[in-house]
């Protein structure tokens, strides 16, 4: 019997990213200027651009209470997300993305898919490093109902 792999538990206290805020405002300003320069009759699209920018900011945690505020990983590798006053027991998906500039964490909870974008200023740097290592190297044990090879069928 194999011993269960243990890892040091860690937690990330998340905060809205100022980098994301600056990026959204720069894209909004640039698109509004380009729209006014090249299509001045389409000025009515500027409020739509602002609405899309507001939606993007809300998904990153600005002015929204139901975003992920904390991610916890215990010694067995189980992940918990704290969303407002709810605690979600989540299963990590295979399509997470890890890079030095940002991390996209994709999970499933109660049959629903959830995603979280983490930039370098979204959490403490050491906790973000631990999450990157966890996403790259930790793979939970596969649970099987039946053995892969049947003996004496």
C-alpha positions in Angstrom: 0.0 0.0 0.0 1.3 3.4 -0.9 1.6 6.1 1.7 -0.5 9.2 1.0 1.6 12.1 -0.3 1.7 15.0 2.0 2.6 18.6 1.2 2.8 21.7 3.3 -0.6 23.3 3.5 -0.8 26.9 2.3 -3.4 29.6 1.7 -3.6 32.6 -0.6 -5.4 35.7 0.5 -6.6 37.3 -2.7 -7.1 41.0 -3.5 -8.2 42.8 -6.7 -5.3 43.4 -9.0 -4.1 46.9 -9.7 -2.3 45.7 -12.8 -5.6 44.5 -14.2 -7.3 47.8 -13.3 -4.6 49.8 -15.2 -4.7 47.4 -18.1 -8.5 47.7 -18.5 -8.4 51.5 -18.3 -5.6 51.7 -20.9 -7.5 49.5 -23.3 -10.7 51.5 -22.7 -8.9 54.8 -23.3 -7.1 53.5 -26.4 -10.2 52.0 -27.9 -12.2 55.2 -27.3 -9.5 57.4 -28.9 -9.2 55.0 -31.9 -13.0 54.9 -32.3 -13.3 58.7 -32.3 -10.4 59.1 -34.8 -11.4 56.5 -37.3 -15.1 56.1 -36.8 -16.4 59.4 -35.3 -20.0 58.5 -36.2 -19.8 55.4 -34.0 -19.4 57.4 -30.8 -22.4 55.7 -29.3 -20.3 52.6 -28.8 -18.3 54.2 -26.1 -20.8 53.5 -23.3 -20.8 49.8 -24.4 -17.1 49.7 -24.1 -17.3 51.2 -20.6 -19.9 48.5 -19.7 -17.6 45.8 -21.0 -14.7 47.2 -19.0 -16.9 47.3 -15.8 -17.8 43.7 -16.3 -14.1 42.8 -16.7 -13.2 44.6 -13.5 -16.0 42.9 -11.6 -14.8 39.5 -12.6 -11.4 40.3 -11.1 -12.9 41.3 -7.8 -13.5 45.0 -8.1 -16.8 46.0 -6.5 -18.1 42.4 -6.3 -18.5 40.5 -3.1 -19.0 37.0 -4.5 -15.5 36.6 -6.0 -12.9 34.3 -4.6 -11.3 35.9 -1.5 -9.1 33.0 -0.3 -7.7 29.8 -1.8 -6.6 27.1 0.7 -4.8 23.8 0.0 -4.5 21.2 2.8 -1.8 18.6 3.3 -3.6 16.0 1.1 -3.8 18.4 -1.8 -7.5 19.2 -1.5 -8.4 22.8 -2.5 -11.0 25.1 -0.9 -12.2 28.4 -2.2 -13.8 31.0 0.0 -16.3 33.1 -1.9 -17.8 35.8 0.2 -19.4 33.8 3.1 -19.5 30.5 1.1 -16.9 27.7 1.2 -16.5 25.7 -2.0 -14.8 22.3 -2.0 -13.4 22.3 -5.5 -11.7 19.7 -7.8 -8.8 21.0 -9.8 -9.2 20.7 -13.6 -6.5 19.8 -16.1 -6.8 23.1 -18.1 -5.1 25.4 -15.5 -2.4 27.7 -17.0 0.7 28.7 -15.2 3.2 31.3 -16.3 5.5 33.8 -14.6 3.1 36.7 -15.5 -0.2 35.2 -14.5 -2.0 32.0 -13.4 -5.4 30.8 -14.4 -6.9 28.3 -12.0 -9.9 26.3 -13.3 -11.9 24.2 -10.9 -15.1 22.3 -10.7 -17.5 22.5 -7.7 -20.9 20.8 -7.6 -20.9 20.3 -11.4 -20.1 23.9 -12.2 -16.9 25.3 -13.6 -15.2 28.2 -11.9 -12.1 30.2 -13.0 -9.8 32.6 -11.3 -7.1 34.9 -12.9 -4.2 35.6 -10.6 -1.7 38.3 -11.5 1.5 39.0 -9.5 -0.2 41.6 -7.3 -3.3 39.4 -6.6 -1.7 37.7 -3.7 1.5 37.4 -1.6 4.4 36.4 -3.8 5.4 33.4 -1.7 1.9 32.0 -1.6 1.6 32.6 -5.4 4.8 30.7 -5.9 3.5 27.8 -3.8 0.3 27.7 -5.9 2.3 27.6 -9.1 4.4 24.7 -7.8 1.2 22.9 -6.6 -0.5 23.4 -10.0 2.6 22.2 -11.9 3.6 19.2 -9.8 0.8 17.9 -7.6 -1.5 15.3 -9.1 -4.0 13.6 -6.9 -4.1 9.8 -6.8 -6.5 8.4 -9.4 -9.4 6.6 -7.8 -10.6 3.5 -9.6 -13.7 1.4 -9.0 -12.3 -1.6 -10.8 -8.7 -2.7 -11.5 -7.2 -1.7 -14.8 -6.3 -5.4 -15.6 -8.8 -8.1 -14.8 -7.2 -11.3 -13.4 -8.8 -14.6 -14.5 -12.0 -13.2 -16.1 
